Amino acid sequence: MKPSVVLIVALVAGASTQVQAQGREHVNKQVAEACKGEIQQLCQGQKGKEAEQCLRNNESKLSSQCKGALTKG
């Protein structure tokens, strides 16, 4: 493979990873906003993946808005 092709492949792969990370961050913000009350009530002090897992563990207690955001994530 020519060096320029390798460079292009590496740049595309890096950009794809960055877009995925930004998309995941956006989803986390959506879940945090939609589930604000549930996080405070059921998952106090937890953030990020811990809070998300806590919400999943308490799915039967979540509002429909929170469940919808969590399902999209």
Summary of the structure (lengths in Angstrom):
residues: 73
radius of gyration: 17.6
end to end distance: 37.8
largest distance: 56.8
contacts: 182
relative contact order: 0.14
helix: 84%
strand: 0%
